[in-house]
Amino acid sequence: MDRRKFLKNAGLAAGAGVATTVAAPAIAQSQPTIKWRLTSSFPKSLDTIYGGAEVMANRLRAITGGKFDIRVFAGGEIVPGLQALDAVQQGTVEICHTCSYYYVGKDKTFGFGTSIPFGMNPRQMNAWLYYGGGQKLLDEFYANYNVVSFAGGNTGAQMGGWFRKEIKTLEDVKGLKMRIAGLGGAVFERLGAVPQQIAGGDIYPALEKGTIDAAEFVGPYDDEKLGFFKVAKHYYYPGWWEPGPTIHFFVNKKEWDKLPKEYQEAFQAAAYEANITMLAEYDHKNPPALSRLLSQGVKLQKYPDAVMEAAYKASMELYAEEAAKNPAFKKIWVEYDKYRKTQNAWFSVADTTMDRFLQSHK
């Protein structure tokens, strides 16, 4: 697929209400009615991350005059949240909305689609996917699983999790049972923790009962909704394992290939809108949510430098080891790392310098 052409079409469809209103009748008159089911990995209560799928489905119906209808189901309504990709791969549903890194148990290469420890931020991820060759690399990998992928949201850099006890040294990490997804769990394991992968809607009960000692999910807005502050008061930052996590729409390859070209274009435009608006919504909602959490007695704390340094070292060792034995991982890691370093060099010139200056004058 031509991503540059897609972006142009996305701008026309998502950014110009008049254009979509005019185009819809033409599509409706000439195209078939298609009904798909989408299974999400997220509960409806997490309205922003779950809502990304609704944004896409609603826009797609509007563009096609209701002819291409995708019904969205929350995690657990059709299959458990962490089995969403499997359902698409097997043809149980046509599409899902999930995080690629939930499936690193199949292959650690799945981590790149969402985020990896000390990886790229949201803007860098979008640049890599849309213009830096990232989408092509991911598509080649996902083809092995009978799916095609489309960026469908980003939460922004995440928080570092909720802990029952304060983390002062690396010793405090050892033996810690923590809910954490993706390759961040593999890194924490190298630091001595015991990672647990638990779907979003099941985290609070596990933390409340003491089945786990700590948990991370997204950021202040979602974490407040999930109620973590009621059972754990130490709130850490940054989420070094998720500096720019992308959520994806995965579509069954055979079903995608059946779509008329016009519907494929309409879908890509709708997915693009979901990707861009989710990040804006989180950036809008997180600041006041953090203020509310702090008013509840939450202790906002930065990870100790020793933990950050140990995590970075463990991450780089993990990537080197995996690349040495996994050709698929190596192929993406080499290009990803090269692009990340180029992006960081640019961001340090303007963005980071300005951020630090403004922080010193707040």
Secondary structure as UniProt FT lines:
FT   HELIX           3..15
FT   HELIX           17..30
FT   STRAND          34..40
FT   TURN            44..45
FT   HELIX           47..63
FT   TURN            64..66
FT   STRAND          68..73
FT   TURN            75..77
FT   HELIX           81..83
FT   HELIX           84..89
FT   TURN            90..91
FT   STRAND          95..98
FT   HELIX           100..103
FT   TURN            104..106
FT   HELIX           108..110
FT   HELIX           111..114
FT   TURN            117..118
FT   HELIX           122..130
FT   HELIX           134..142
FT   HELIX           143..145
FT   STRAND          147..154
FT   STRAND          161..163
FT   HELIX           170..172
FT   TURN            173..175
FT   STRAND          177..179
FT   HELIX           183..190
FT   TURN            191..192
FT   STRAND          194..196
FT   HELIX           200..202
FT   HELIX           203..209
FT   STRAND          214..215
FT   HELIX           220..226
FT   HELIX           228..230
FT   STRAND          234..237
FT   TURN            240..241
FT   STRAND          246..252
FT   HELIX           253..258
FT   HELIX           261..295
FT   TURN            296..297
FT   STRAND          299..302
FT   HELIX           305..325
FT   HELIX           327..349
FT   HELIX           351..359
FT   TURN            360..361
//
